[in-house]
Amino acid sequence: MNVTIGLEVHVQLLTKSKLFCNCGTNYRDSEPNTHTCPVCLGLPGSLPVLNKKAIEYGTMAGLALNCDIANEMQFHRKNYFYPDLPKGFQITQYDRPLGQNGEIRLDQDKKIRIKRIHLEEDPGRLVHPPSARYSLIDYNRSGVPLLEIVTKPDMDSPQEARSFLKKIRETLEFLDIFDGSLDGAMRCDANISLEGGGRAEVKNISSYKGAEKALSYEITRQKNLLRRGKEVKRETRHFDESQEITRSMREKEQEHDYRYFPEPDLPLIQLTEEKINSIKEKLPELPEEKRKRFLDQYEITKDQAKSLTTSKTLANFFEEISQQVNPKKTATWVTDSLMGELNYRDQSLSESNMNKQKFIYILEKLRDGDITEKGATKIIRHILDEGGHPKEIIKQKDFKAIKSQNLDQIIHKILEKNSEAVEDYIKGKEEAINYLVGQVMSETKGKAKPADTRKKLQKILEGYDG
């Protein structure tokens, strides 16, 4: 059965104040309803005043997503009742949005068309106390500027939807207009249908991992209905993240249900070509451009360049270290070791105890032969789990590599203890040397380099007389 998926992605823009008032947007650690005023509470007589920075940020996003930016845009009132919407309507853009006809390409070079992007205000947030029969409302979020990105129904799998959301997050974070690590900063509604069935809209998706799970469940649910000859209704469904299932909420709304009409308290917004071009000139290097430059400038692999540009923080981390340590070595240790350990701990680089100076110290000690690769990995793990500086960790944990002279003595000791393995090697059994290398590594507790150990063993055994 053919699957058709379209997304409506809502991202909070990193402005200092809300879309139509001066209330701050740094509300997450604040008491409920302390970042509010008559405007964002929708009190009678209050009037909205548009945040110019939100227009600029939205234009930057539109240009990065290859959209046609409107020279003239308009805000509308979207009318519906819900407790987190104090005015009884949401100020949004309807038929005259900020941008249209964009596109973004996934890693497989599949083009996902973007129908439109527009600005709107975020509603408040419902809080459901455990075991309570009531809900509370926090209006701190009410009025925070949202950018909504609406795609064409070009995706045909949950994996593509997840890839698209990751791509959007990467792009907007490189623009410094969005922070995906903030709770609720990216939310998504997914429209999905299977051939022969109605379209369901799935709400309450708060991450790209959640999008994949919600859509996978919904595909299975709709397939089972169609196989049993039942109707797949056109409806709105809620994604229950704790159980990873979707639940029916209501029949799917139509556009006319919202009774859109122009916002009378805001004028038409005009953007000249000169202004659009000035914003375009300020755009930073985006992920795809940085990826290509990393390949050319540092001669690393495509997979490494792709991994290193998944976030601006990570890309800058790599590039700053590469000024002092061999770029190829840096890329290998960042992508294979550091990112692997971070992913295992479900941490981002910015959340971790690792910084540029610590990582440079580890790589320099590795380059100079003062620690082994195994030791370097242990140091990285110790820093991520417990913090500290690698210099002190090397000293405390005795991670220093075995010096050449000491290694010779240990090898002779191992050979004396394992005469049978020595005889096997002399007789031509090459695998015997693997056993001897293992014995040396065990004796040195991993502080000897396996490659150096093997070379020394081979050299000593060539003239070994027992």
Secondary structure as GFF3:
##gff-version 3
##sequence-region A 1 466
A	DSSP	beta_strand	3	12	.	.	.	ID=ss1
A	DSSP	alpha_helix	52	64	.	.	.	ID=ss2
A	DSSP	beta_strand	68	69	.	.	.	ID=ss3
A	DSSP	beta_strand	72	73	.	.	.	ID=ss4
A	DSSP	beta_strand	75	79	.	.	.	ID=ss5
A	DSSP	beta_strand	89	93	.	.	.	ID=ss6
A	DSSP	beta_strand	99	105	.	.	.	ID=ss7
A	DSSP	beta_strand	111	121	.	.	.	ID=ss8
A	DSSP	beta_strand	125	127	.	.	.	ID=ss9
A	DSSP	beta_strand	136	138	.	.	.	ID=ss10
A	DSSP	beta_strand	145	151	.	.	.	ID=ss11
A	DSSP	alpha_helix	158	174	.	.	.	ID=ss12
A	DSSP	beta_strand	186	194	.	.	.	ID=ss13
A	DSSP	beta_strand	200	205	.	.	.	ID=ss14
A	DSSP	alpha_helix	208	227	.	.	.	ID=ss15
A	DSSP	beta_strand	235	240	.	.	.	ID=ss16
A	DSSP	beta_strand	245	251	.	.	.	ID=ss17
A	DSSP	three_ten_helix	255	258	.	.	.	ID=ss18
A	DSSP	beta_strand	261	262	.	.	.	ID=ss19
A	DSSP	beta_strand	269	270	.	.	.	ID=ss20
A	DSSP	alpha_helix	273	281	.	.	.	ID=ss21
A	DSSP	alpha_helix	287	298	.	.	.	ID=ss22
A	DSSP	alpha_helix	302	308	.	.	.	ID=ss23
A	DSSP	alpha_helix	312	321	.	.	.	ID=ss24
A	DSSP	alpha_helix	327	332	.	.	.	ID=ss25
A	DSSP	pi_helix	333	338	.	.	.	ID=ss26
A	DSSP	alpha_helix	339	344	.	.	.	ID=ss27
A	DSSP	three_ten_helix	349	351	.	.	.	ID=ss28
A	DSSP	alpha_helix	356	367	.	.	.	ID=ss29
A	DSSP	alpha_helix	373	386	.	.	.	ID=ss30
A	DSSP	alpha_helix	390	397	.	.	.	ID=ss31
A	DSSP	alpha_helix	404	417	.	.	.	ID=ss32
A	DSSP	alpha_helix	419	426	.	.	.	ID=ss33
A	DSSP	alpha_helix	432	443	.	.	.	ID=ss34
A	DSSP	alpha_helix	450	462	.	.	.	ID=ss35
###
